[in-house]
């Protein structure tokens, strides 16, 4: 039926129709599980039902939010299955830019997109009212522009674009997947499917790479829910094998402190071994040494705070943690900085737990000498003895590097 150049768009084939209720979408990693999330700017209609995993009621606009207020706009949801089009409207005479303006003028318009996703996009497709039967795709899908209030729009602009890359399709679904044993199985760490990480990092693109070393590379990524992550992808030729990988996951899962990097989860699939961390925008301390712009923003007070923050992290590992942990590879490149320049100790692949939970052991032996040349002590290199004192010495090296770099800046 046509009405003034517009017509009702025909419905699509329905599979698991309305699985997640209105104004929500289904996650891609396992559609058989409870994997439903409200769209940006929405919240569960019934928190109680949602908690009981009854999502049939779907989601509604955040409390106190009304449409047609100043500052409203649209957020882009990339690579999604479009909502049910049985009541959607299409106008083939409009461009996407004109479509946006038409939707914005109508208070009941909740989303818009191209009517036909070919030749750069043709026509205008709009939805009025609830959006139902949405999914996120690894491969395919279409961009949808969702109407949100000013507060949600500002919040989303500080996050990465909601998307899932088709590059995930390049990995076979039959790849071997393994969850780690031991304490990690019962921890709060999330196990990530390889396809999800491939999508988040745009197939580990060079533009997403944050750095690399002997262990492999670190990539910036964006999950489908908008969270920014750092992915430590271990090289098959690195010195860190599956045992060291399991060791790092097991240790970090037990640590809770503001001066250590927070791990979100891990991925083990085929030959791939990856750790998923919180994303820290200012990268590592050593990059700060060589970035004159950032270094110029540091006064001696901030330098002292960074040095003290590292010391607090070491003190936690040695004394305040439930387990006594010796890092064994503390250096500037293993100290990351958050947006407020707070230091966080990272890379626990070479760390060791000593003394169990008794807390009375301060040194131990190892048959395998690990660490970074120039930082490894003579006694450790010769006899394989590592201890708290050596870890504190490493902190002294980091503090000395920090002091020297700052001194050089003021003298230059």
JOKAJO-V43648 format. One record per residue. N is the residue number from 1. RES is the residue in one small letter. PHI is phi in radians with two decimals (NA if undefined). NEAR is the number of other C-alpha atoms within 8 Angstrom. Layout:
n,res,phi,near
N,RES,PHI,NEAR
N,RES,PHI,NEAR
//
This chain:
n,res,phi,near
1,x,NA,4
2,x,-1.82,7
3,x,-2.42,6
4,x,1.08,4
5,x,1.52,8
6,x,-2.03,10
7,x,-2.57,10
8,x,-1.30,11
9,x,-1.38,10
10,x,-1.18,6
11,x,-1.22,7
12,x,-1.68,7
13,x,-1.11,4
14,x,-1.89,5
15,x,-2.24,4
16,x,0.91,5
17,x,-1.04,6
18,x,0.99,10
19,x,-0.98,8
20,x,-1.84,15
21,x,1.35,13
22,x,-1.18,13
23,x,1.05,13
24,x,-2.52,16
25,x,-2.38,13
26,x,-1.70,13
27,x,-1.22,11
28,x,-1.54,10
29,x,-1.29,6
30,x,-2.85,7
31,x,-1.16,9
32,x,-1.45,4
33,x,-1.70,5
34,x,-1.32,6
35,x,-2.30,9
36,x,-1.86,10
37,x,-2.42,9
38,x,-1.20,12
39,x,-1.17,10
40,x,-0.97,6
41,x,1.53,9
42,x,-2.11,11
43,x,-2.47,10
44,x,-0.98,11
45,x,-1.10,8
46,x,-2.28,8
47,x,-1.08,7
48,x,-1.09,6
49,x,-1.12,9
50,x,-1.09,10
51,x,-1.09,7
52,x,-1.47,6
53,x,1.13,7
54,x,-1.79,8
55,x,-1.78,10
56,x,-1.08,9
57,x,-1.30,10
58,x,1.18,13
59,x,-2.24,15
60,x,-2.26,9
61,x,-0.99,9
62,x,-0.92,8
63,x,-0.99,4
64,x,1.49,4
65,x,-1.74,7
66,x,-2.24,7
67,x,-1.39,9
68,x,1.20,7
69,x,-1.81,7
70,x,-1.14,5
71,x,1.53,6
72,x,-1.16,12
73,x,-2.88,10
74,x,-2.29,10
75,x,-1.92,10
76,x,-1.59,10
77,x,-1.84,12
78,x,-1.63,12
79,x,0.95,15
80,x,-2.10,14
81,x,-1.36,10
82,x,-1.11,11
83,x,-1.05,8
84,x,-0.88,12
85,x,-1.72,12
86,x,-1.08,9
87,x,-2.07,8
88,x,-1.34,12
89,x,-2.05,12
90,x,-2.23,13
91,x,-2.34,12
92,x,-1.29,10
93,x,-1.51,7
94,x,-1.74,11
95,x,-1.43,9
96,x,-1.14,12
97,x,-1.14,7
98,x,-1.19,8
99,x,-1.09,14
100,x,-1.05,9
101,x,-1.15,8
102,x,-1.12,8
103,x,-1.18,13
104,x,-1.16,10
105,x,-1.30,6
106,x,-1.74,7
107,x,-1.10,9
108,x,-1.56,7
109,x,-1.37,13
110,x,-1.83,14
111,x,-2.86,13
112,x,-2.62,15
113,x,-2.93,12
114,x,-1.15,11
115,x,-1.31,12
116,x,-2.28,7
117,x,-1.56,9
118,x,-2.43,6
119,x,0.92,5
120,x,1.42,5
121,x,1.75,10
122,x,-2.28,14
123,x,1.36,14
124,x,-2.29,16
125,x,-2.09,13
126,x,-2.22,14
127,x,-2.06,14
128,x,-2.26,9
129,x,1.87,7
130,x,-1.20,8
131,x,-1.86,12
132,x,-2.19,12
133,x,1.14,15
134,x,-1.83,15
135,x,-2.46,11
136,x,-1.74,13
137,x,-1.90,11
138,x,-1.36,15
139,x,-2.29,11
140,x,1.55,8
141,x,1.44,11
142,x,-2.54,10
143,x,-1.36,10
144,x,-2.22,12
145,x,-1.89,11
146,x,-1.74,11
147,x,-1.32,11
148,x,-2.38,13
149,x,-1.35,14
150,x,-1.08,10
151,x,-1.13,6
152,x,-1.15,10
153,x,-1.08,13
154,x,-1.14,8
155,x,-1.13,8
156,x,-1.22,11
157,x,-1.19,7
158,x,-1.52,6
159,x,-1.95,9
160,x,-1.44,10
161,x,-1.12,10
162,x,-1.25,12
163,x,-2.73,12
164,x,-2.28,15
165,x,-1.41,13
166,x,-1.23,9
167,x,-1.09,11
168,x,-1.07,14
169,x,-1.17,9
170,x,-1.31,5
171,x,-1.78,7
172,x,-1.24,6
173,x,-1.22,4
174,x,-1.49,4
175,x,-1.02,8
176,x,-1.17,6
177,x,-2.05,7
178,x,-2.30,6
179,x,-1.74,8
180,x,-1.30,7
181,x,-1.60,6
182,x,1.28,7
183,x,-1.19,7
184,x,-1.15,12
185,x,-1.12,8
186,x,-1.81,6
187,x,-1.47,7
188,x,-1.53,6
189,x,-1.24,10
190,x,-1.63,7
191,x,-1.57,8
192,x,-1.78,9
193,x,-1.26,9
194,x,-1.00,10
195,x,-1.06,10
196,x,-1.16,13
197,x,-1.25,12
198,x,-1.04,13
199,x,-1.15,16
200,x,-1.14,14
201,x,-1.74,13
202,x,0.97,11
203,x,1.04,11
204,x,0.93,9
205,x,-1.21,8
206,x,-1.08,5
207,x,-1.15,4
208,x,-1.64,11
209,x,-1.29,12
210,x,-1.67,9
211,x,2.99,7
212,x,-2.68,9
213,x,-2.75,6
214,x,-1.14,7
215,x,-1.36,11
216,x,2.48,11
217,x,-2.26,13
218,x,-2.08,12
219,x,-2.13,14
220,x,-1.45,13
221,x,-2.47,13
222,x,-2.39,14
223,x,-1.33,15
224,x,-1.13,9
225,x,-1.61,5
226,x,1.66,11
227,x,-1.24,9
228,x,-1.56,12
229,x,-2.35,12
230,x,-2.04,13
231,x,-1.88,12
232,x,-1.60,12
233,x,-1.72,12
234,x,-1.33,12
235,x,-1.31,9
236,x,-1.14,6
237,x,-1.77,5
238,x,-1.30,10
239,x,-1.36,6
240,x,-1.61,10
241,x,-1.61,7
242,x,-1.13,7
243,x,-1.18,7
244,x,-1.18,10
245,x,-1.10,11
246,x,-1.08,9
247,x,-1.11,11
248,x,-1.13,13
249,x,-1.11,11
250,x,-1.11,11
251,x,-1.23,11
252,x,-1.13,10
253,x,-1.10,11
254,x,-1.59,6
255,x,-1.72,8
256,x,-2.35,5
257,x,-2.76,7
258,x,-1.18,7
259,x,-1.87,12
260,x,-2.34,12
261,x,-1.18,11
262,x,-1.48,7
263,x,-1.60,11
264,x,-1.67,9
265,x,-3.10,11
266,x,-2.66,13
267,x,-2.53,14
268,x,-2.24,12
269,x,-2.65,12
270,x,1.09,7
271,x,-1.56,6
272,x,-1.48,10
273,x,-2.29,12
274,x,-2.40,11
275,x,-1.95,12
276,x,-1.92,13
277,x,-1.97,13
278,x,-1.09,11
279,x,-1.55,8
280,x,-1.96,10
281,x,-1.16,7
282,x,-1.62,10
283,x,1.05,10
284,x,-1.66,12
285,x,-1.12,12
286,x,-1.18,8
287,x,-1.19,9
288,x,-1.14,11
289,x,-1.05,11
290,x,-1.85,7
291,x,-1.83,8
292,x,-1.11,8
293,x,-1.12,6
294,x,-1.23,8
295,x,-1.13,11
296,x,-1.21,8
297,x,-1.43,6
298,x,-1.58,9
299,x,-1.69,7
300,x,-1.15,6
301,x,-1.11,7
302,x,-1.18,8
303,x,-1.03,11
304,x,-1.14,8
305,x,-1.09,9
306,x,-1.12,11
307,x,-1.10,9
308,x,-1.19,8
309,x,-1.09,12
310,x,-1.12,14
311,x,-1.08,9
312,x,-1.13,9
313,x,-1.11,14
314,x,-1.16,10
315,x,-1.05,9
316,x,-1.07,10
317,x,-1.10,12
318,x,-1.46,11
319,x,-2.25,8
320,x,-1.60,7
321,x,-1.31,10
322,x,-1.05,5
323,x,-1.99,11
324,x,-1.39,14
325,x,-2.15,11
326,x,-1.91,14
327,x,-1.20,10
328,x,1.29,12
329,x,-2.55,13
330,x,-1.37,12
331,x,-2.77,11
332,x,-1.05,9
333,x,-1.26,9
334,x,-1.79,12
335,x,-2.06,14
336,x,-1.76,15
337,x,-2.14,15
338,x,-1.53,12
339,x,-1.14,8
340,x,-1.68,5
341,x,1.14,8
342,x,-1.49,11
343,x,-1.35,13
344,x,-2.41,15
345,x,-1.30,13
346,x,-2.27,9
347,x,1.05,7
348,x,-1.79,10
349,x,-1.12,9
350,x,-1.79,12
351,x,-1.19,13
352,x,-2.33,8
353,x,-1.58,10
354,x,-2.14,13
355,x,1.37,11
356,x,1.00,8
357,x,-1.73,7
358,x,-1.30,6
359,x,1.28,11
360,x,-1.82,5
361,x,-1.79,8
362,x,-2.02,9
363,x,-2.64,9
364,x,-2.72,9
365,x,-1.99,8
366,x,-2.50,8
367,x,-1.53,5
368,x,-2.13,5
369,x,-1.43,8
370,x,-2.25,8
371,x,2.34,9
372,x,-1.91,7
373,x,-1.00,5
374,x,1.70,4
375,x,-1.96,10
376,x,-1.29,10
377,x,-1.34,7
378,x,-1.12,6
379,x,-1.18,8
380,x,-1.23,11
381,x,-1.17,10
382,x,-1.48,6
383,x,-2.11,7
384,x,1.25,12
385,x,-1.67,11
386,x,-2.17,12
387,x,-2.73,10
388,x,-1.10,10
389,x,-1.03,6
390,x,-1.15,10
391,x,-1.14,14
392,x,-1.20,9
393,x,-1.09,8
394,x,-1.09,12
395,x,-1.06,12
396,x,-1.07,8
397,x,-1.09,10
398,x,-1.10,11
399,x,-1.09,9
400,x,-1.12,8
401,x,-1.04,8
402,x,-1.09,10
403,x,-1.12,9
404,x,-1.14,8
405,x,-1.12,9
406,x,-1.21,10
407,x,-1.11,8
408,x,-1.11,8
409,x,-1.14,8
410,x,-1.25,6
411,x,-1.40,5
412,x,-1.36,4
//
